[in-house]
Amino acid sequence: MFLPRPYNHSNHNMDTNGADTEICNTHLPEKPELSPTLISDTELLSEFSHHAQNKARINNGSFGCCPKSVLSAQQKWQLEFLKQPDDYYFNRLKDGIFKSRLAIKELVNADHIDEISIVDNATTAIAIVLQSVAWEFLQGKFNKGDAAVTLQYAYGAVKKSLEAYIMRADGKVRLAMIDHVTSIPSVLIPVKELIKVCREDGVDKVFVDGAHGIGCVDVDVKEMGADFYTRTLNKWFFCPPAAAILYCRKSSEVNDLHHPVVSHEYGNGLPIESAWIGTRDYSAQLVIPQALEFVNRFEGGIEGIKKRNHKAVVEMGKMLAKAWGTHLGSPPEMCSSMIMVGLPASLGISSDSIALKLSTHLRNNFCVDVRIYYREPGDGMVNPVTGYARISHHVYNKPDDYYKFRDAVNQLVNDEFTCALLS
């Protein structure tokens, strides 16, 4: 089993949130309510009809998905910019970003909208925090030998970011980085309990990488108690790529956080800096309210989606494990909308590179998109399972997607295929 080893516009009266004061006082969007009419099966099929047909997309955890209604809203924002850029920039962009931040504030139960910034992705959010910590080291605020720590199974980009910004050391832990759900292998981490341990041990700051957060697991930043929380919105919250959040808890200590791309808004606070980093496409960040509207067309909204995804992925994972005579990679209670399933040992998955080649083979020859993971066998194990598939489940998935994967692996086994043929 897997267990985790100053720029001011003279024609606008802007408040500290970067939104027009009059607009914010009179036209703040209310928290969207659940739709009185639930989405039908036909409507659901239509929303994802742009997906490649006859393909088993069971790797939502890597790149996510975006329904047509949200894509349509995105295209409208793109055309608004191209039609009249000045009106878009001076009159609409900041208010649009503000509304997106307001929607996120409610979703994660933040105390204040100033705690919410919208950035391109979780990697950018991590860079913002680590950049600040690195400066504090350089300014002598920390002692030589102080350290930042993370879990063994942290996402590769997180480890690289730590390597780039902060040298490993053995002194006082100034920053702890904890995954909410590890990517590979997929395991739900008890972040609230670990944060409590960090506080008791005197860790200065705690950063939770929730790339698989909103839409996949429960996220209540106030209850969680982390200093920072990041979450991409394309994986499980139906936004286009290039939309993520960075929550920064307000405290008596002022965090000198800045976006790594310095533009006109430098010094006006991280949320405002992040809302304008130069001329680019901000449409993915502007359609968060439309993504929330889509979510609320489902029974139970985001909570209902999470529960149904978890139930379905566990059922499909057990079905696959039974068909292949293997086992799940972790207990169902440690899973979210993804689960690890052991692959037949006869496939001979012997390295990370071979696992990647098997993923490519399944995609090219069996029309199955799935992530394969290599796990080194323990000493003395006989005929061990060394390959695991990480399967995902989201609203567009059907049982046939997993049956297609089951049958593809069974055919490989029946044909006496081994991954040595892929070398």
C-alpha positions in Angstrom: 0.0 0.0 0.0 1.0 3.6 -0.6 1.5 5.6 2.5 3.3 9.0 2.4 6.9 8.6 3.3 1.9 52.1 -8.0 -0.2 52.5 -10.8 -3.5 54.5 -10.4 -6.1 55.3 -13.1 -7.2 58.9 -12.8 -10.7 58.1 -14.2 -11.4 55.4 -11.6 -11.9 55.3 -7.9 -10.2 52.1 -7.0 -10.4 50.4 -3.5 -7.7 48.2 -2.1 -9.2 45.2 -4.0 -8.6 46.8 -7.4 -12.3 47.1 -8.2 -14.3 50.1 -8.8 -15.8 51.3 -5.5 -19.2 52.1 -6.8 -19.5 48.8 -8.7 -18.3 46.9 -5.6 -20.7 48.6 -3.3 -23.8 48.1 -5.5 -23.3 45.2 -7.8 -21.3 42.5 -5.8 -22.3 39.1 -7.2 -24.3 37.1 -4.7 -23.1 33.6 -3.9 -24.6 31.4 -6.7 -27.3 29.1 -5.5 -27.9 25.6 -6.8 -29.8 25.6 -10.0 -33.5 24.7 -9.7 -33.1 22.6 -12.8 -30.4 19.9 -12.6 -28.3 19.2 -15.7 -29.7 16.4 -17.8 -27.7 13.5 -19.3 -28.2 15.0 -22.8 -27.0 18.4 -21.6 -24.0 16.8 -19.9 -23.0 15.0 -23.1 -23.3 18.2 -25.0 -21.2 20.1 -22.5 -18.3 17.7 -23.2 -19.0 16.8 -26.8 -15.7 18.5 -27.8 -13.8 15.7 -26.1 -12.2 13.2 -28.4 -14.8 10.5 -29.2 -14.3 6.8 -28.4 -11.4 7.6 -26.1 -11.3 6.6 -22.4 -10.3 9.8 -20.6 -9.5 8.5 -17.1 -6.6 10.9 -16.4 -8.6 14.0 -15.4 -6.1 14.5 -12.5 -3.4 15.6 -14.9 -5.0 18.3 -17.1 -8.7 18.5 -16.0 -11.6 19.4 -18.3 -13.7 22.4 -19.3 -17.3 22.3 -20.4 -18.6 24.2 -23.5 -20.6 26.7 -21.5 -17.4 27.9 -19.7 -15.4 27.8 -22.9 -18.1 30.0 -24.5 -17.8 32.5 -21.6 -14.1 32.5 -22.1 -14.3 33.2 -25.8 -16.6 36.2 -25.1 -14.0 37.7 -22.8 -11.3 37.1 -25.4 -13.4 38.9 -28.0 -14.2 41.7 -25.7 -10.5 42.4 -25.4 -9.8 42.2 -29.1 -12.9 44.4 -29.9 -11.9 47.3 -27.6 -8.8 46.7 -25.4 -9.0 50.1 -23.7 -12.6 49.5 -22.5 -11.6 46.0 -21.4 -8.6 47.1 -19.4 -9.9 50.3 -17.9 -13.5 49.4 -17.3 -14.0 45.7 -17.0 -10.9 43.6 -16.2 -10.4 44.5 -12.5 -14.0 44.2 -11.7 -14.1 40.8 -13.4 -11.1 39.5 -11.5 -12.6 40.9 -8.3 -15.8 38.9 -8.9 -13.7 35.8 -9.5 -11.8 36.3 -6.2 -15.1 36.8 -4.4 -16.5 33.5 -5.7 -13.3 31.7 -4.5 -13.4 33.4 -1.1 -16.8 31.8 -0.4 -15.7 28.4 -1.7 -12.7 28.1 0.6 -14.2 30.0 3.5 -11.5 32.7 3.7 -12.1 35.6 6.2 -11.4 38.4 3.7 -11.1 38.8 -0.1 -7.7 40.3 0.4 -6.5 36.8 1.3 -7.3 35.6 -2.2 -5.1 36.1 -5.3 -5.6 34.6 -8.7 -2.5 33.4 -10.6 -1.8 31.2 -13.6 -1.1 27.9 -11.8 0.1 26.3 -8.6 3.7 26.5 -9.7 3.4 30.3 -9.9 1.8 30.4 -6.4 4.6 28.3 -5.0 7.2 30.5 -6.6 5.6 33.6 -5.0 5.9 32.2 -1.5 9.3 30.6 -1.9 10.7 33.9 -3.4 9.6 35.7 -0.2 11.2 33.0 2.0 14.4 33.2 0.0 14.5 36.9 0.4 14.1 36.5 4.2 17.1 34.2 4.2 19.2 36.7 2.2 18.1 39.6 4.5 19.4 37.7 7.5 15.9 37.2 9.1 16.7 33.5 9.4 19.7 31.7 10.8 22.3 29.8 8.8 21.1 26.2 8.6 17.4 26.9 8.9 15.4 24.8 6.5 12.3 24.2 4.4 10.8 20.7 4.3 8.3 18.8 2.2 6.9 15.3 1.9 8.7 12.6 0.0 5.9 12.3 -2.5 5.6 16.1 -3.2 5.0 17.0 -6.8 8.2 17.2 -8.8 7.8 20.9 -9.6 7.5 21.6 -5.9 10.8 19.9 -5.2 12.4 21.7 -8.0 11.1 25.0 -6.7 12.6 24.3 -3.3 15.9 23.4 -4.9 15.8 26.6 -6.9 14.9 29.0 -4.1 16.0 27.4 -0.9 19.0 25.3 0.0 18.5 22.2 2.1 19.7 22.6 5.7 19.3 21.0 9.1 18.3 23.9 11.4 15.0 25.3 12.4 12.2 24.6 10.0 10.9 28.0 8.6 8.6 26.6 6.0 6.8 23.3 5.7 5.1 22.4 2.4 2.4 19.8 2.5 0.4 18.2 -0.3 -3.4 18.1 0.2 -3.6 15.2 -2.2 -0.4 13.8 -3.6 -0.2 13.5 -7.4 1.6 10.2 -7.8 0.8 8.1 -5.9 -2.6 9.6 -5.2 -3.1 9.8 -1.4 -5.2 12.2 0.6 -3.0 13.7 3.3 -4.4 14.6 6.8 -3.3 18.3 6.4 -5.1 19.6 9.4 -3.4 17.2 11.7 0.0 17.8 10.2 -0.4 21.6 10.4 -1.1 21.1 14.1 2.1 19.2 14.5 4.0 21.9 12.6 2.6 24.6 14.9 3.5 22.6 18.0 7.1 22.2 16.7 7.4 25.9 16.1 7.4 25.9 12.3 7.1 29.5 11.1 4.9 29.0 8.0 2.9 26.2 6.5 2.1 26.0 2.7 -0.5 23.5 1.5 -0.2 22.5 -2.1 -3.8 21.8 -3.0 -3.5 21.2 -6.7 -6.2 18.6 -6.3 -8.2 20.7 -3.8 -11.5 22.5 -4.7 -13.8 20.1 -6.5 -11.8 17.0 -5.3 -11.7 17.2 -1.5 -13.1 19.5 1.2 -11.3 22.9 1.4 -11.9 25.2 4.4 -8.8 27.3 4.8 -10.0 28.8 8.1 -10.4 25.4 9.7 -7.3 24.1 8.1 -5.1 26.8 9.6 -2.4 27.0 6.9 -0.6 30.2 6.1 -0.8 29.6 2.4 -3.0 27.4 0.2 -2.8 27.0 -3.6 -5.2 25.3 -5.9 -5.4 25.0 -9.7 -9.0 25.4 -11.0 -8.7 23.5 -14.3 -8.3 20.0 -12.8 -11.6 19.6 -10.9 -13.3 22.9 -11.0 -14.0 23.1 -14.8 -12.0 26.2 -15.6 -9.7 26.5 -18.6 -6.0 26.2 -18.0 -4.1 29.2 -16.5 -6.4 29.8 -13.5 -5.3 29.0 -10.0 -5.7 30.6 -6.5 -3.2 31.5 -3.8 -4.7 32.0 -0.4 -2.5 34.0 2.1 -3.8 34.1 5.6 -3.9 37.5 7.2 -1.8 37.8 10.4 0.0 40.3 12.5 3.1 39.5 10.5 3.2 41.3 7.2 4.2 38.9 4.4 6.2 40.7 1.7 4.7 38.7 -1.1 5.0 39.8 -4.7 4.2 38.3 -8.1 7.5 37.2 -9.8 6.5 39.2 -12.9 6.9 42.8 -12.0 4.5 45.2 -13.7 2.7 48.5 -13.2 0.8 47.3 -10.1 4.0 46.3 -8.1 3.6 47.4 -4.5 -0.2 47.5 -4.5 -0.6 44.1 -2.8 -0.3 40.6 -4.2 -4.0 40.3 -5.4 -3.6 43.5 -7.5 -0.2 42.6 -8.7 -1.4 39.2 -9.9 -4.5 40.7 -11.6 -2.2 42.6 -14.1 1.2 41.3 -15.1 1.1 42.8 -18.6 -0.8 42.3 -21.7 -1.9 38.7 -21.8 -5.0 36.5 -21.9 -6.8 36.8 -18.6 -10.0 35.1 -19.8 -9.4 31.8 -17.9 -9.4 33.8 -14.6 -12.5 35.8 -15.5 -14.8 32.8 -16.0 -14.6 31.4 -12.5 -18.1 32.6 -11.7 -19.4 30.7 -14.8 -17.5 27.6 -13.7 -19.3 27.9 -10.4 -22.6 28.2 -12.2 -21.9 25.0 -14.0 -21.0 23.2 -10.8 -24.3 24.3 -9.3 -26.3 22.6 -12.0 -25.4 19.3 -10.4 -27.3 17.8 -7.5 -25.6 19.0 -4.3 -23.2 21.3 -6.2 -19.5 20.9 -5.5 -20.2 18.6 -2.5 -22.4 16.3 -4.5 -19.8 16.1 -7.3 -17.0 15.2 -4.9 -19.0 12.5 -3.2 -20.2 10.9 -6.5 -16.7 11.0 -8.0 -15.2 9.4 -4.9 -17.8 6.6 -4.8 -17.4 5.9 -8.6 -13.6 5.9 -8.6 -13.5 3.5 -5.7 -16.0 1.2 -7.4 -14.1 1.2 -10.7 -10.8 0.8 -8.9 -12.1 -2.3 -7.1 -13.5 -3.7 -10.4 -10.1 -3.3 -12.1 -8.2 -4.9 -9.2 -10.5 -7.9 -9.2 -10.3 -8.3 -13.0 -6.5 -8.3 -12.8 -6.1 -10.2 -9.6 -4.2 -7.3 -7.9 -5.1 -4.7 -5.3 -5.8 -1.0 -4.6 -2.7 1.1 -3.9 -4.2 2.7 -0.8 -7.4 2.4 1.3 -10.4 4.0 -0.2 -10.7 6.4 2.7 -7.3 7.8 1.7 -8.5 8.5 -1.8 -10.4 11.4 -3.3 -11.5 11.4 -7.0 -8.4 9.4 -7.9 -7.2 6.0 -6.9 -4.2 3.7 -7.5 -4.8 0.2 -8.9 -2.2 -2.4 -9.2 -1.4 -3.7 -12.7 -0.6 -7.4 -13.5 3.0 -8.2 -12.5 3.4 -10.1 -15.9 3.6 -6.7 -17.7 7.1 -6.3 -16.3 7.0 -2.6 -15.4 10.6 -2.0 -14.3 11.2 1.8 -14.3 9.6 5.2 -14.5 10.5 5.5 -18.2 8.9 2.1 -18.9 5.8 3.2 -17.1 5.6 6.3 -19.3 6.1 4.2 -22.4 3.2 1.9 -21.3 1.0 5.0 -20.9 1.9 6.0 -24.5 1.2 2.5 -25.7 -2.2 2.4 -24.1 -3.1 5.8 -25.6 -1.9 5.1 -29.1 -3.1 1.5 -29.5 -6.1 1.2 -27.2 -7.4 4.8 -26.9 -7.0 4.9 -23.2 -5.6 8.0 -21.4 -4.3 6.9 -18.0 -1.3 7.6 -15.8 1.0 4.7 -15.0 3.4 4.7 -12.0 6.4 2.5 -11.2 6.9 1.4 -7.6 10.2 -0.3 -6.7 9.5 -3.7 -5.1 10.5 -4.4 -1.5 13.3 -6.8 -0.6 12.3 -10.5 -0.8 9.0 -9.9 -2.6 7.9 -12.7 -5.0 6.3 -11.7 -8.2 5.6 -8.2 -6.9 3.2 -5.6 -8.4 5.6 -2.9 -9.7 3.1 -0.9 -11.8 0.1 1.0 -10.7 -2.5 2.9 -12.7 -3.8 6.2 -11.3 -7.4 6.4 -12.5 -9.6 9.5 -12.1 -13.3 10.0 -12.2 -15.2 13.2 -13.1 -18.7 14.0 -14.2 -18.1 13.2 -17.9 -16.8 9.7 -17.2 -18.8 6.5 -17.7 -18.2 2.9 -16.6 -17.4 2.0 -20.3 -14.2 4.1 -19.9 -12.9 1.8 -17.2 -14.1 -1.4 -19.0 -12.1 -0.2 -22.0 -9.0 0.0 -19.8 -9.7 -3.3 -18.2 -10.1 -5.0 -21.6 -6.9 -3.4 -22.9 -4.8 -4.7 -20.1 -6.4 -8.1 -20.3 -5.6 -8.3 -24.0 -2.0 -7.4 -23.2 -1.8 -10.2 -20.6 -3.5 -12.7 -22.9 -1.0 -11.8 -25.7 1.9 -12.4 -23.3 3.0 -8.8 -23.8 5.7 -7.5 -21.6 7.0 -3.9 -21.3 10.5 -5.2 -22.4 9.0 -4.9 -25.9 8.7 -1.1 -25.5 12.4 -0.6 -24.7 
